[in-house]
Amino acid sequence: MKIFLLIFFMVCIVSYPAIGKELAVTGIIYTITERDALEELEERVKAVDWNKQLQSIKPTKYRPPNLSDLPRARRSRIFQVDMRYTLEHDIVNDKGELLYPKGYTFNPLDNFEYKRTLVIINGDDPEQVKWFRSSPLRNKIDVSLFITQGASFELSKSINRPVYYATLPLVARFQLKAVPSIVKAKGKNMEIEEVAIQRSKE
């Protein structure tokens, strides 16, 4: 009981200034001279020419930084790429339990059938673009077109189909050496066909 009273007394002492009467003003009072942050932000937003900013952000200007300028295929050839992959670190579930250890090797094609065909060309090479336009691959829905160079947005509009960028990870994974290349599954491997197209006479 004594402890309770002691605690109550201490609380009263500490809280006394908060419930006491209003005291006189001590010290100098200054007016706030800083601008309101929200007003300043609104002024800056209004000062920006947003139409100009939006026009400068065009998909036609976009290029991934990790593109590979592959050479044009000098001869037609076909080779296969082993798709087996070795884990560089452990894979665990949300409970921290080990699912697959570092060093585990697997082949994605052991678990599912990859039915798509990838076509990789240089979008800046008019002859490679012309080759794809005239190829039966152009009208197949299971074909994806990738470019190593060029403007995917403009090319997509001109051929009326999606165009993607062949970035370095894709190029490295399929061991691409030249373009045009056609990539498709062949058993447990990926088959790469390099196509040597005839150069137009100048």
C-alpha positions as CSV (number, residue, x, y, z in Angstrom):
1,M,0.0,0.0,0.0
2,K,2.9,2.3,0.8
3,I,4.4,1.6,-2.5
4,F,1.2,2.4,-4.3
5,L,0.9,5.7,-2.4
6,L,4.5,6.6,-3.3
7,I,3.9,5.9,-7.0
8,F,0.7,8.0,-6.9
9,F,2.6,10.8,-5.2
10,M,5.4,10.8,-7.8
11,V,2.8,10.8,-10.6
12,C,1.1,13.9,-9.1
13,I,4.4,15.7,-8.8
14,V,5.4,15.0,-12.4
15,S,2.0,15.9,-13.9
16,Y,1.4,19.0,-11.8
17,P,2.8,21.5,-14.3
18,A,0.5,20.0,-16.9
19,I,-2.7,20.7,-14.9
20,G,-1.6,23.9,-13.2
21,K,-2.8,27.3,-14.2
22,E,-1.5,29.2,-17.2
23,L,1.7,31.0,-16.4
24,A,3.1,34.1,-17.9
25,V,5.0,34.1,-21.2
26,T,8.7,33.8,-20.6
27,G,11.2,34.3,-23.4
28,I,10.9,36.0,-26.8
29,I,8.3,34.8,-29.3
30,Y,9.3,34.9,-33.0
31,T,7.0,34.8,-36.0
32,I,7.4,31.8,-38.4
33,T,9.2,33.1,-41.5
34,E,9.7,29.7,-43.3
35,R,7.5,29.0,-46.3
36,D,4.9,26.3,-46.1
37,A,6.4,23.2,-47.6
38,L,3.2,22.1,-49.4
39,E,2.8,25.6,-51.0
40,E,6.3,25.5,-52.2
41,L,5.9,22.0,-53.7
42,E,2.7,23.1,-55.5
43,E,4.5,26.1,-57.0
44,R,7.3,23.9,-58.3
45,V,4.8,21.4,-59.8
46,K,3.0,24.2,-61.6
47,A,6.3,25.6,-63.0
48,V,7.1,22.3,-64.8
49,D,6.1,22.0,-68.5
50,W,4.5,18.6,-68.2
51,N,3.7,18.3,-71.9
52,K,7.3,18.8,-72.8
53,Q,8.3,16.3,-70.1
54,L,5.9,13.6,-71.4
55,Q,7.0,14.2,-75.0
56,S,10.6,13.6,-74.0
57,I,9.7,10.2,-72.5
58,K,9.0,8.2,-75.6
59,P,9.2,4.5,-76.0
60,T,11.0,5.1,-79.3
61,K,13.9,6.4,-77.4
62,Y,14.2,3.5,-75.0
63,R,17.1,1.0,-75.3
64,P,18.2,-1.5,-72.7
65,P,21.8,-0.9,-71.5
66,N,22.7,-4.6,-71.8
67,L,22.3,-5.3,-75.5
68,S,24.7,-7.3,-77.6
69,D,25.7,-6.3,-81.1
70,L,25.9,-9.8,-82.6
71,P,27.5,-10.2,-86.1
72,R,25.5,-11.3,-89.1
73,A,25.6,-15.0,-89.8
74,R,28.1,-15.8,-92.5
75,R,26.9,-19.4,-93.0
76,S,23.9,-21.4,-92.1
77,R,24.5,-23.9,-89.3
78,I,22.6,-25.7,-86.5
79,F,23.9,-26.5,-83.0
80,Q,22.4,-27.5,-79.7
81,V,22.8,-26.0,-76.3
82,D,22.7,-28.0,-73.1
83,M,20.1,-26.4,-70.8
84,R,21.3,-28.0,-67.5
85,Y,21.8,-25.4,-64.8
86,T,23.7,-25.6,-61.5
87,L,22.4,-23.6,-58.6
88,E,24.9,-21.0,-57.3
89,H,23.2,-20.8,-53.8
90,D,20.8,-22.7,-51.6
91,I,17.0,-22.4,-52.2
92,V,14.9,-22.4,-49.1
93,N,11.1,-22.1,-48.5
94,D,9.4,-19.4,-46.4
95,K,10.1,-21.4,-43.3
96,G,13.8,-21.5,-44.0
97,E,13.8,-25.2,-44.9
98,L,16.2,-26.3,-47.6
99,L,14.5,-27.2,-50.9
100,Y,17.5,-27.4,-53.2
101,P,21.2,-27.1,-52.1
102,K,23.9,-25.1,-53.8
103,G,25.4,-27.2,-56.6
104,Y,22.2,-28.9,-57.5
105,T,22.0,-29.5,-61.2
106,F,18.7,-29.6,-63.2
107,N,17.4,-29.3,-66.7
108,P,14.1,-27.2,-67.0
109,L,13.2,-29.2,-70.1
110,D,13.0,-32.3,-67.9
111,N,9.9,-30.9,-66.3
112,F,8.0,-29.2,-69.1
113,E,7.8,-29.0,-72.8
114,Y,8.8,-25.7,-74.3
115,K,6.7,-25.1,-77.4
116,R,7.6,-21.6,-78.4
117,T,10.1,-20.5,-81.0
118,L,12.4,-17.5,-80.6
119,V,13.7,-15.6,-83.6
120,I,16.6,-13.2,-82.9
121,I,17.6,-10.5,-85.5
122,N,19.3,-7.2,-85.7
123,G,16.5,-4.6,-85.9
124,D,18.9,-2.1,-87.4
125,D,19.6,-4.4,-90.4
126,P,17.0,-3.8,-93.1
127,E,17.8,-7.1,-94.8
128,Q,17.3,-9.1,-91.6
129,V,14.0,-7.3,-91.0
130,K,13.0,-8.0,-94.6
131,W,14.0,-11.7,-94.1
132,F,11.6,-12.0,-91.1
133,R,8.8,-10.2,-92.9
134,S,8.9,-12.7,-95.8
135,S,9.4,-15.7,-93.5
136,P,6.5,-18.0,-92.6
137,L,7.6,-17.5,-89.0
138,R,6.1,-14.0,-89.0
139,N,2.5,-15.2,-88.9
140,K,2.9,-17.9,-86.3
141,I,1.5,-17.2,-82.9
142,D,4.0,-19.4,-81.1
143,V,6.9,-17.3,-82.4
144,S,8.5,-14.5,-80.3
145,L,10.7,-11.9,-82.1
146,F,13.7,-10.5,-80.3
147,I,16.2,-7.9,-81.6
148,T,19.8,-7.3,-80.6
149,Q,19.8,-3.7,-81.9
150,G,17.2,-1.3,-83.1
151,A,13.9,0.2,-82.0
152,S,11.4,-2.4,-80.8
153,F,8.5,0.1,-80.6
154,E,8.9,1.2,-84.2
155,L,9.5,-2.3,-85.6
156,S,6.5,-3.6,-83.6
157,K,4.3,-1.1,-85.3
158,S,5.6,-1.7,-88.8
159,I,5.2,-5.5,-88.6
160,N,2.1,-5.5,-86.4
161,R,3.4,-7.9,-83.7
162,P,5.2,-7.7,-80.4
163,V,9.0,-7.2,-80.5
164,Y,11.3,-7.8,-77.5
165,Y,15.0,-7.0,-76.8
166,A,17.6,-9.8,-76.7
167,T,19.5,-8.7,-73.7
168,L,22.9,-10.2,-72.6
169,P,21.4,-12.9,-70.3
170,L,19.3,-14.3,-73.1
171,V,22.2,-14.2,-75.5
172,A,24.5,-15.9,-73.1
173,R,22.0,-18.6,-72.0
174,F,21.4,-19.7,-75.6
175,Q,25.0,-19.2,-76.6
176,L,24.0,-17.0,-79.5
177,K,26.9,-16.1,-81.8
178,A,25.3,-14.6,-84.9
179,V,21.9,-13.3,-86.2
180,P,19.4,-14.2,-87.6
181,S,19.0,-17.1,-85.2
182,I,16.1,-19.4,-84.6
183,V,15.8,-21.0,-81.1
184,K,13.5,-23.9,-80.3
185,A,13.5,-27.0,-78.0
186,K,14.9,-30.2,-79.4
187,G,14.5,-33.0,-76.9
188,K,16.3,-32.0,-73.7
189,N,18.3,-29.3,-75.4
190,M,17.7,-26.1,-77.2
191,E,18.5,-26.1,-80.9
192,I,20.0,-22.9,-82.4
193,E,19.8,-22.4,-86.2
194,E,21.8,-19.6,-87.6
195,V,20.5,-18.4,-91.0
196,A,22.8,-16.8,-93.6
197,I,20.7,-14.5,-95.6
198,Q,21.7,-13.3,-99.0
199,R,22.9,-9.7,-99.1
200,S,21.1,-7.5,-101.5
201,K,23.0,-6.1,-104.5
202,E,23.8,-2.4,-104.2
